[in-house]
Amino acid sequence: MDWKEDQQWLDMVEKNLYPPKQFVFEKEIEKLLKEYDFGNKRVLDYGCGAGKVGLLAKKAGANVIGVDVSEILLSVAKERIAVERLSTQKTGFDDDYFDFIFCFMVLHVVPDPVLVIQELSRVLKPSGKLLFAIVHPFSVSWDENETYSFDQSQYFYKQKRKWTFHLKNNKSFQADYFHRPLSFYYSAFSSYFVINRIDEPTLPTRFFHSKKYAPIEYLFGTASKVVCGDNS
Ligand SMILES: C[S@@+](CC[C@H](N)C(=O)[O-])C[C@H]1O[C@@H](n2cnc3c(N)ncnc32)[C@H](O)[C@@H]1O
């Protein structure tokens, strides 16, 4: 199990070479995290990458552990948060262990998100919260001028696609991801979580050559665990 774009992702994150649209992601994450009290809470950052989001929760008082499949990314993340390497979707944590789980920009890069969602539900406390983000299924393709295009005819197909990151240093790289329609994610979540909220932040049009649209890039959500049992 690996993520082959990890070195390029690391270079982008560590050298602050994000494309402008990435700032929307950062702003949204900061806004979302401010809504919760992380003091002395246990947080799992699943697919933590270089650990930057986990670090925000740590600074807010949480005990954070990041897990990831990438040795390269974990070697940097461990300077920020506690980390463990994953070799399968299964973590070694006890049932009902975490108060919060972050799963930012991971579900669309894994081949079987249902297995991940199931595992996240297992290790989340019944009162816990899952905070997640994916590439929005209505997200756009970019040419080198960052021009908007969305091909509706392909929406319902589950496909491997490429996301292009046009970096500030005029270089770019591509990363594979899985496009899946919204109904796929809804069904994948529904046996394990109740989705409490969905946010669809639009990108500022000033970043794009075409001013006609306010394009969407990310879908953010929060979810609570489905707790089975006697409700009487
Ligand atoms: C797009 S990066 C997002 C990193 C970080 N969560 C963030 O928001 O900055 C995707 C991350 O998912 C990790 N990843 C890929 N496959 C995974 C899997 N099967 N289980 C856990 N993490 C995985 C990658 O190594 C990478 O760190």
The ligand as a Gaussian input file, in Angstrom:
#p B3LYP/6-31G(d) Opt

LIG

0 1
 C       -3.702000      14.489000      -0.462000
 S       -2.734000      13.901000       0.877000
 C       -3.563000      14.681000       2.274000
 C       -2.666000      14.806000       3.482000
 C       -3.271000      15.496000       4.701000
 N       -4.404000      14.787000       5.243000
 C       -3.666000      16.928000       4.381000
 O       -4.877000      17.222000       4.338000
 O       -2.787000      17.758000       4.175000
 C       -3.312000      12.222000       0.954000
 C       -2.702000      11.419000       2.101000
 O       -3.324000      10.136000       2.200000
 C       -2.313000       9.179000       2.462000
 N       -2.805000       7.860000       2.066000
 C       -2.857000       7.312000       0.838000
 N       -3.397000       6.089000       0.886000
 C       -3.724000       5.868000       2.184000
 C       -4.331000       4.781000       2.882000
 N       -4.710000       3.676000       2.248000
 N       -4.500000       4.893000       4.219000
 C       -4.109000       6.031000       4.864000
 N       -3.547000       7.085000       4.263000
 C       -3.355000       7.001000       2.938000
 C       -1.132000       9.671000       1.646000
 O        0.093000       9.080000       2.028000
 C       -1.205000      11.160000       1.908000
 O       -0.541000      11.509000       3.080000

